Amino acid sequence: MKEVNVDVAVMGAGTAGMAAYRAACETGVRTVLIESGEFGTTCARVGCIPSKLLLAAANGLHDARASRRAASKARMRKARMRLRLISAACLSTCDANATTSSTAS
Ligand SMILES: Cc1cc2nc3c(=O)[nH]c(=O)nc-3n(C[C@H](O)[C@H](O)[C@H](O)COP(=O)(O)OP(=O)(O)OC[C@H]3O[C@@H](n4cnc5c(N)ncnc54)[C@H](O)[C@@H]3O)c2cc1C
């Protein structure tokens, strides 16, 4: 095993460990950073950042569904309005026809 002489040994290269390592290095002392697990902080690998991406994706999906529902409601309103106009036009044509035929007879 290799022996290393240092002034400061920081355990864990997480958010806190990296900040501690940087701070110790800035003072000019011999410093070592020891990491036993995966590279990258918990925040960057599995914590804050990926969870916010997941939340952003879920929010995007939620918004897309909501706007599709709103668009579909607007389409239904338009179709109902068109139907009402067509019915009104039919009724007035029927009335006119009835008046004409009753006058004619
Ligand atoms: C899902 C999730 C979402 C989160 N969201 C947020 C958020 O939105 N906002 C927020 O502020 N915080 C959030 N956090 C918390 C944030 O990730 C942690 O508070 C932060 O990462 C802690 O930093 P740390 O330096 O203490 O530990 P870590 O970043 O976990 O680093 C510790 C490091 O030490 C190493 N280690 C442990 N034991 C040893 C050992 N004996 N020898 C050598 N190395 C060792 C580990 O392998 C690890 O790399 C979230 C956490 C999770 C899990």
The ligand as a MOL file (V3000), in Angstrom:
LIG
                    3D

  0  0  0     0  0            999 V3000
M  V30 BEGIN CTAB
M  V30 COUNTS 53 58 0 0 0
M  V30 BEGIN ATOM
M  V30 1 C -33.7360 12.1520 -4.4590 0
M  V30 2 C -33.0130 13.2760 -3.7630 0
M  V30 3 C -33.3780 14.6050 -4.0510 0
M  V30 4 C -32.7280 15.6610 -3.4340 0
M  V30 5 N -33.1170 16.9340 -3.7350 0
M  V30 6 C -32.4950 17.9720 -3.1530 0
M  V30 7 C -32.8540 19.3060 -3.4580 0
M  V30 8 O -33.7400 19.5710 -4.2740 0
M  V30 9 N -32.1990 20.3140 -2.8230 0
M  V30 10 C -31.1970 20.0700 -1.9120 0
M  V30 11 O -30.6320 21.0160 -1.3640 0
M  V30 12 N -30.8340 18.8060 -1.5980 0
M  V30 13 C -31.4500 17.7650 -2.1910 0
M  V30 14 N -31.0580 16.4820 -1.8660 0
M  V30 15 C -30.0400 16.2820 -0.8540 0
M  V30 16 C -28.6490 16.4630 -1.4070 0
M  V30 17 O -28.4150 15.6110 -2.5250 0
M  V30 18 C -27.7040 16.1220 -0.2690 0
M  V30 19 O -28.0420 16.9240 0.8370 0
M  V30 20 C -26.2700 16.4130 -0.6250 0
M  V30 21 O -25.8950 15.7010 -1.7840 0
M  V30 22 C -25.4180 16.0050 0.5450 0
M  V30 23 O -24.0860 16.2870 0.2100 0
M  V30 24 P -22.9220 15.5960 0.9680 0
M  V30 25 O -21.6560 16.1820 0.4840 0
M  V30 26 O -23.1720 15.6500 2.4360 0
M  V30 27 O -23.0420 14.0600 0.5970 0
M  V30 28 P -22.9090 13.3430 -0.8280 0
M  V30 29 O -23.0200 14.2620 -1.9820 0
M  V30 30 O -23.8550 12.1910 -0.7300 0
M  V30 31 O -21.4280 12.8120 -0.7850 0
M  V30 32 C -20.9740 11.8850 0.1350 0
M  V30 33 C -19.8560 11.0970 -0.5460 0
M  V30 34 O -19.1120 10.4200 0.4580 0
M  V30 35 C -18.7850 9.1440 -0.0120 0
M  V30 36 N -18.4630 8.3150 1.1590 0
M  V30 37 C -19.3060 7.9330 2.1280 0
M  V30 38 N -18.6550 7.2260 3.0350 0
M  V30 39 C -17.3560 7.1750 2.6570 0
M  V30 40 C -16.1890 6.5940 3.2040 0
M  V30 41 N -16.2050 5.9210 4.3420 0
M  V30 42 N -15.0200 6.7290 2.5390 0
M  V30 43 C -14.9730 7.4170 1.3830 0
M  V30 44 N -16.0500 8.0100 0.8200 0
M  V30 45 C -17.2260 7.8780 1.4610 0
M  V30 46 C -19.9890 8.7190 -0.7870 0
M  V30 47 O -19.6840 7.7170 -1.7360 0
M  V30 48 C -20.3840 10.0260 -1.4800 0
M  V30 49 O -19.8100 10.1810 -2.7580 0
M  V30 50 C -31.6780 15.3960 -2.4930 0
M  V30 51 C -31.2990 14.0840 -2.2060 0
M  V30 52 C -31.9300 13.0230 -2.8390 0
M  V30 53 C -31.5040 11.6030 -2.5280 0
M  V30 END ATOM
M  V30 BEGIN BOND
M  V30 1 1 1 2
M  V30 2 1 2 3
M  V30 3 2 2 52
M  V30 4 2 3 4
M  V30 5 1 4 5
M  V30 6 1 4 50
M  V30 7 2 5 6
M  V30 8 1 6 7
M  V30 9 1 6 13
M  V30 10 2 7 8
M  V30 11 1 7 9
M  V30 12 1 9 10
M  V30 13 2 10 11
M  V30 14 1 10 12
M  V30 15 2 12 13
M  V30 16 1 13 14
M  V30 17 1 14 15
M  V30 18 1 14 50
M  V30 19 1 15 16
M  V30 20 1 16 17
M  V30 21 1 16 18
M  V30 22 1 18 19
M  V30 23 1 18 20
M  V30 24 1 20 21
M  V30 25 1 20 22
M  V30 26 1 22 23
M  V30 27 1 23 24
M  V30 28 2 24 25
M  V30 29 1 24 26
M  V30 30 1 24 27
M  V30 31 1 27 28
M  V30 32 2 28 29
M  V30 33 1 28 30
M  V30 34 1 28 31
M  V30 35 1 31 32
M  V30 36 1 32 33
M  V30 37 1 33 34
M  V30 38 1 33 48
M  V30 39 1 34 35
M  V30 40 1 35 36
M  V30 41 1 35 46
M  V30 42 1 36 37
M  V30 43 1 36 45
M  V30 44 2 37 38
M  V30 45 1 38 39
M  V30 46 1 39 40
M  V30 47 2 39 45
M  V30 48 1 40 41
M  V30 49 2 40 42
M  V30 50 1 42 43
M  V30 51 2 43 44
M  V30 52 1 44 45
M  V30 53 1 46 47
M  V30 54 1 46 48
M  V30 55 1 48 49
M  V30 56 2 50 51
M  V30 57 1 51 52
M  V30 58 1 52 53
M  V30 END BOND
M  V30 END CTAB
M  END
